[in-house]
Amino acid sequence: MALVYSDNILHKEEEKIVNKMITKFGLDKNITMLYEEWTKSILALTEQGKILLKI
């Protein structure tokens, strides 16, 4: 998920891959959405940490 959202854009091809993974591994779509949001939050915190280190 971090690779998919690393540029803050969900490209069509990335979406296809995520959907294939959901199907292949039998993941629950709601849980997957939670993972997506968690990943976005972690990426945002990482960026904030980088900025704080520069202060």
C-alpha positions in Angstrom: 0.0 0.0 0.0 2.8 2.4 0.8 4.2 2.0 -2.8 0.7 2.6 -4.3 0.1 5.8 -2.2 3.7 7.1 -2.1 2.9 9.8 -4.6 -0.6 10.5 -3.2 -2.1 9.4 -6.5 -4.0 6.1 -7.1 -3.2 5.5 -10.7 -5.6 3.2 -12.8 -3.0 0.5 -13.1 -2.2 0.6 -9.4 -5.9 0.3 -8.6 -6.2 -2.7 -10.8 -3.3 -4.3 -9.0 -4.8 -3.6 -5.6 -8.1 -5.0 -6.7 -6.4 -8.2 -8.0 -4.7 -8.6 -4.6 -8.0 -8.1 -2.8 -9.5 -10.8 -4.9 -6.5 -13.2 -4.9 -6.0 -13.1 -1.2 -9.8 -13.0 -0.4 -9.4 -9.7 1.6 -12.4 -7.9 2.9 -12.9 -4.6 1.0 -13.6 -2.7 4.3 -10.4 -3.9 5.9 -8.5 -3.0 2.8 -9.9 0.5 3.0 -8.7 0.7 6.6 -5.2 -0.4 5.5 -5.3 2.2 2.8 -6.2 5.0 5.2 -3.6 3.8 7.8 -0.9 3.8 5.1 -1.8 7.3 4.0 -1.5 8.4 7.6 1.8 6.8 8.2 3.2 8.4 5.0 2.0 11.8 6.1 3.6 11.3 9.5 6.9 10.3 7.8 6.8 13.5 5.8 6.1 15.6 9.0 9.0 13.9 10.7 11.3 14.8 7.9 10.3 18.4 8.1 10.7 18.4 11.9 14.2 17.1 11.6 15.1 20.1 9.4 13.9 22.6 12.0 
